[in-house]
Amino acid sequence: MAVTSCFKKLKDFHTTYFAPYGYAQFNVLFPFIFEFLPLTKQIKVKFGINLYSSIIGNNLNMNYTNRIVTKIDGINALEYMKNFADKYSIMSKDSSVRLNSVFRKEFWLQNLAEYPLPLKNNITFTFLDRDETTITFPYVIIITKKFDNQSHIENENRFSLSLTYTTRNAFNYIINLEKLNWYEQKKNNNFNYIMGNTDVYYYIHKNTNTSIIRLGSFDIEPIEDVKQIFLAATGETLIIDLIGNRGGQSCLAYGLLNYLVPEYSSLHLLYEPMDGRITKPLQAFATIFSLFPDSILDLRNFSLFTNMEWMKPYINYTRGNLTDEYSMKWSINCDGQVFGTGKYWIKNGTDKKYFKSIYVLTDGSCGSACSLFLSKLKYASNFKKIYGIGGGYYNNDNDLFESSSYAGGGAFNWNDLVQYHNQINNDSSSIDYLPTSAYLNLNVFELYINALDRDYPREFLKQPIDRRLNSGDYFNIDQSLEKIIHDHIQSNGNRLIAYSLIKIIIFNLLLIIFLIN
């Protein structure tokens, strides 16, 4: 795990190393899911995990719901969680966002490809009562694949170019088993379920006709569901839930922005620049785009590059006290063959009606393409506020934490870099695949958001949430949605009152002028 730990210090989910795939089949399951109470700076047990109790053969862990945890393994509970987040979470450079991710998912289920095996076989929790009761619970290991013997595990750890690496199987299974996905329940007194499943859902608030869209990723698999749901969404107000959105296809982010925001119907305003530090492997890899001359846009005149000129002439930048050569700034072309030939655009074939008010709910772990989407949506004419769930861990009641994370413009699996490099490279140099089935991902291009800052990549800038909700409840999300809707109604009411007062003042002034004359 030493290599994994080195990468974790970067705090960049785009630049990661996970242990060989055999390790990814093992998960450490904890007895509880915690919730942080920002007003009192306490940690309480939100749920006992049923799967845990069924595996150990008793339901002791189910008896502590809503109990305050003061210590974990003898350490102050909040300090323990802060240390865990700082040491192991790579979700964000923002410490509050890392803690949000830890409370939501990273602590209670730890995949052994990403986190070290505990040094002992149990963990203790101390609960707040008269005598501070301390209870010891054993760790439970969940294995997601059957291994008949040691050699089967070793085979799983060997290099395979066809391997699809994932560490999410156990998490998705437990979330569904424990019924922790509020959207999947599809029944609520105040919200009507309309359509959707797994990664994308559409609800309508009964009293206000506010559209609620849960968007769990920008992956290619649910793209048709995403397009169908956004086309179906009605009303004047839209709330998009991006909590835990892990990103995916940048062109889907551009497609949604193009559909939702009036000014982003202009591609000149829609597309954002990227650049990358020039290295020989990157140059060789980038030549794949020259095989598809409609892929890369020249932002100076919005023409298409037909060769490698977008990688040169080089520009010298000084970053981190180091001066190096970078490519010119360019953009992907979502109508190009490499990027889907336009399949990510949403077209309804009728006169476009935009939402008057758009809100976003996030915990800051909205990453990659999700960060691109939210970073640009923030500057839309019909966008209102970014609401944040979580935070409040430090002595800063405002704690307007980062709204999104790891906003790099181009992240690639090392094996993909090697494959294209060795296929296309014209000289004698070569780079090798990893010797095992470990997962190495690298961010090779940086994304800029011009409205935020033209000179520095989005990844190294902060775009905070606008308002933090005093709740860390990720599993009853309707409470947060109701708060956003309430704020929207109140702000509109205040605006109407202000307009009415202005009208009264103008009327009185006109009346006075009339009487004087």
N, C-alpha and C positions, 0 to 999 in steps of 0.2 A: 504493500500500500504506500510505500515511500514515494513512488512516482505520482500516484494519485494525489497525495498530500501536497506535493510541489505545485501541481496544476491548480489545486484548490486555493492556493495563496493569491492567484490572479483575480479571483472573484469574478470570473467571466464564464458563463455557462456555454459560450460559443467555443471556448478554448479549454478542452477537457480531455482527461485520460481516465478511462474506466478499466478495471482489471479484466483479464480474459473471461470469455462468456460463460464458462462454467461457474464462476463466482456469481454471475448475475442471476443464477437460478436459486440462490439462497437469500432469504430475507429474515431479518430479526424483527419480530413482532412484539410490541410492548402492550401492557395491559390496558392503557388508557389513551384517550385523546384529550389533550388539555385545551383550555381556553384562557387567554390572558385578560384580566380585568384592569383596563387602563386607569380607571378612576381611583382604585385602591392599590394598584401595582401588585396585585396578587395573581396567583395561578390557581385555577380550579379544575377539577375533573369534569370535562364536558360529557364524556361517555365512557363507560367501560366497553371494551370490545368483545362482542359475543364470540367471535371466532377464537379469541385467546382463551376464554373460559371453557369452550368446548374441547379445545386441545389439551388443556391441563387437567380437565375432568372435574373442575369445581367453578362456582360462580363468585368467588371471593372478590374479584376485581369489579363485579357489577354492583357492589354495595357502597361505592364511594362517589357516586354521581353527585356533583355540586359541592363536594368537599374541597376545602382549600388545602393546597399542597405547599408546605413551608420549606421542605428540604428534599433534595434528591441525592442519594448516596452521601448524606451528611452535609451537603453543600446547599446554601441558600438557593431555593428553587429557581428564582429569576436569574441569579448569577450563573447557575448551572446551564440554563438555556442560552444565555448570552454567550458563554464560553463555547457551547456546542455550535452555535450559529457562526461564531467567528472562526472556529477551527475547521468546520466541515461543510458549511453551506457555500455554494458558489453562485447562488442565484443572482446576487447584485452586489455592487460596490457600496450600496446604502445599507447600513447595519440594521435599520428598522425593517427594511424589506426582507433581509435574510431571516430575521426573527419571524416575520409574518409567514414566510415559507416553512420555517421549522415547525411552528405551531400548526399550520394547516396540514402538512404532510411529512416533512423530512424527519421529525423526531420519532414518531410512533411506528414507522415502518422504514427500516434501513436496509437497503440492498447492499449486499457484501461486495459488489463490484465498485461501489461508490464510497462505502463507509467501512471502517475496520471492524473486525470481529471483536466483540467485547472481551476484555481480559479476564472477566469472571463470569460465572453462569447465572448471576442474579443481580437485581437492582432493588434498592430500598427507597420507599417514599414515606415522608413524615407528614402527617395530617394535623391541621389546626384543631385542637380541642383542649380541654383542661390540662391534659398531661402530654400533649403532642405524641400521638400514637405513631409508631414506626412499623411499617409492614414490608416484608421482603417478598418479592415476586421473581420467579424464574424467567429467564429469557426463553422465548419460543422461536424456533427456526422453522420457517415455511420454505419448502422446496417445491418449485414450480415445474420441475421436470423429473421424470423417473430415471434414476441411475441404478443399474443392476450391480455395478462394481466400480472400482477405482478407475479402471481403464476407460470407462464411459465418460467419466468426468474429465479425464485427461484429453480424450478426443474432443470434448467440447471446448477445451482451451487451445486447441491447435488452430492455426490460421486457416480461414476459409473465405475466399473472395465472395461467395454467394450468401454469406451470413447477413441476416438483418438483425442488428443489435438493438435490444430493448430491455429496459429495466422497469417497465410500467405494468407488467402483467399482474403482479400480486396486488399492486395499489388499485388498479381498476376493478379487480375481482372483489376486494374487500369493501371498497366504496359501494359497490352494488349490493353485496351480501348484507352489509350493515345498514343499507338504505340511508346512506349519508349524502346522496345527491338529491337536494331539494327539488330540482327540476324534474327528476325522474319520477317523483311521486305522482305528478300530473293531476293532483287534486288539492285545492286550496279554497278557503272561503272567500278570499278577496281577489284571487287571480284565476283567470280561465286559461287552461292549457289549450293551445291551438294545434301545434305540430312540433315535431323534432324528436331527436333521441341522441344519446351518447355524447356528442360534442357540441351540438347546436340545438337550441330549443326556442320556441316562440310562445310567449304568454301575453295576455292582455289584462290590465288592471280593470276590474269590473266597474268601479265607480267613476273612473276618469278616462277610460279608453286609452290609457298610456300603454304603448307597446314595450314589451320587455324581450330582449333577445340575449340569450346566453350563447357566447361564442367561445368555445373551449380551445380552439386552435385555428390556425390558418393552413392546415394540412390539405393535401390534394384530395384525400379520400372522401370527405363529406362536402365537396365543393358544390355539387348539385343541390344538396339539402340547404346549404348556406344561401345559394342564389334564390331558391324557392321561398325560403323564409323571409328574406329581405324584400322580395317582390310582394309577398303577402302582407307585410307589416303595414298597419294603417294608423290613422290618428295624426295628431300634431306633435306629440311628444314621444321620444324614443329613449329608453335606457338600455345601454349595452353593457352586459356583465363580462368583463375580461379577466376575472380573477383566475390566476394560474394558467392563463393562455400561453402556451409554450412556443407560439410562432408557427412558421411554416413557409408558405409561398408568398414572397413579396408582392407578386402580381395580384394575388387575391386581396391583399391590403390595398393596393392601388385601385383595384376594381371596386371595392366597397367605398373607398373615398370618392371615387369618380361618381358613384351612384348616389351617395348621401349628401354631398356638399356641392352647392351650385357652382362656386368658382372653380372647383376641381374638375369640371367638365372640360376645362382647357388643359390639355396635356402639358403645356408649357408651365403651368402652375402646379400640376400634379406631380411630375417626376422630380426626384431629388438626386443630387450628385453622389457619386462614390469615388474613391480612389484606393490605391493599394501600394504598399512598399515593394519595390521591384527586387525580385530575386530570380535566379535562373529557373528554379522549379516553378515559380509562379508564372514566369514568362512562357515556359513550355506548356504549362497547364492552360494558360489563357488562350493559347492558339486554337483551342477547341472552338472558341467563339468565332474565329475567323473562317471556320468551315461553314458557318451560318451567318452570312454578312448582313442579316436583318436584325441581329441580336442586340447590338450596342449603339446607343444614341450619343451623338456629339451635341452636348448641351449648348455649345456656342451658337450653332445655327439650326439645331434640331434635325440634322441630317443623320444618315446611318453610316457608321464606319464599315468599310468593305475590306479592311485589312487590320493589321496590328497597330495602327497609328494611335489608338486609344491608350496603348501602353507606353507610348513615347510621343514626343520628347519627354525626357524625365524632368521632374521638378524637385528641387531640393527643399525639404522641410526639416525643421529642427523640432523634435518632440522628445521629451524626456531627456533633454540635454544631449541628444544625439542627432546629428544631421545625416540624412539619408536620401536616397532617390525614390521618388514616388511617381506613380502614373499620373496622367492628367485626370481631371474630373470628368466623369461620364455617367451614363445611366443605362439600366437595362431597358429593353423595349418589349413591353408586354404583348405586342402584336407580332413579335419575332418568333421564329420556330423553336428556339431553345426554351423560351419562356411561355409556351402554351398557345401561340398563334391566336391570341385574343380570347381564349376560352374563359378567362377570369372576369371579363367585363359583364356587367349585369344590364340587360336591355329589356325594357318592358313594352316597347313598341307603341307607346301612347305618350301623351303629354306628361312630362315629368312633374310630380308633386313632391316637394321636399318637406321633411320634418322641420317644423319651426324651432323646435328645441331638442337638442341631443345632449344626453348626460352619459357618463361612463362610470362604472364601479370597478375598482381595481384594488389589489393589495400590493401592487408594485412589481409583481412577478410576471406581468405581461411582458413577454420578451421577443426578441428577434423581429419577425414581420409584424408582430403585435405592437412592438415598440414603434416601428415605422408608422403603423396605422394611427396609434394614439398620439404620437408626437406631432403628426400633421393635422389630425382632427382637432387638436387643441386650438389651432389658428383658424378654424372654419367659422364662417359668418353665422351659422346656425347652431354652433356648439356653445354650451353653457358652462358646465363645470365637470371636473374630475373629482369624484368622491373616492375616498380611501377607507378601506376597512382594515383594522389592525393598527399597529403603531402604538405610541404612548409608553414605550418601554423605558425611556430615559427621562430625566428631569426637564422635560420640555413639553408642556401641555399642548402646544400647537403641533409639533412633530409632523410637519408637512413633508412626508417622505417622498422619495422618488416614485414617479408614476409608472415607470416602465424600466426594463432591464435589458442588458446585453444587446444593444441596438446595432450590432455590426451589420455590414451590408452584404457580406458573402462568407458563409462558413461552410467548410467542406470536410468530409471524412478523409483522413490521411490516405486510405486505400484508394479512394477515387482520384486524389491528386497523383498518386503513383501510377495508376492505370493510364490516365490520360497523358501524363508526362512521358511515360515510356512508349506509348503508342505514337506520339507526335514528335517527340524530341529529335532534332536533326543531327545533333552532335553525339559524341560517344558517351556522354555522361548519363548516368541513370540513378534513380533512387529506389529504395527497396520497400517492399511491404513489411508490415510489422511481423515479427517472428511468431506471434501468437494471435489469438482471436480477440485481443484487447481492442478497445475502442479509443481512437485518437481523433479529435475534431479540432480544427484550426480556423480561426477567423482571418481571412486573407484580404478582404476588402472592407473599408470603413464607410459608413453612411453618414451623410451630413443632412441637417435640416436647416435650410437657408434662413427661415424665419426665426429660428432659435439662435444660430450662429453660423456664419459662412466659413469661418476659419478653423473651427475645431469639430472633430467628429462627434456625433450625437452620444456615443458611448461614454465620453468623458465629460459630458455636461449634465446639469441637473434640470429637470422639468418637473417640479413637484406637483403633488395633488393640490386641488384648490380647497378642499375641506375634508377633514378626517372625521369619520363616524366613531362615536364612543362605543364601539362594539368589536369584538374579535370572534363573532359567531359566524363561521363559514358554512355552517350546516343548516341554518334556518335563515336563509338569505332574504326571505320575504320581509323581515324586519328592516333590513337596510334599504330595500326597494321602497318600502312604505315611507321611510324617512326622506328619501330623495323626492318622491312624489309630493309629500307634504311641503317640503321646502319650495318646490316648483310652484305649487298652488299659492303659497304664501307670498312668494316674490311677485307673482302675477297680480295678486290682490293688492300688494303695496304699490305696484306700478299703476294699477287702475285708480287707486286712491290719489296718487300723485297727479295723474292726468286730470282727474276730476277737480282737484284743488286748483290746478293751473287754469282750467276752464272757468272756474268760479272767480278766480282773481282777474282774469282777462275780462269776464263779463262785468265785474264790479268797476274795473277801470273804465271800460267803455261807457258804463252807466254814469259814472262821475263826469266824464268828459261831455256826455250828452247833456247832463243837468247844468254844467257850467256854461255851456254854449246856449 
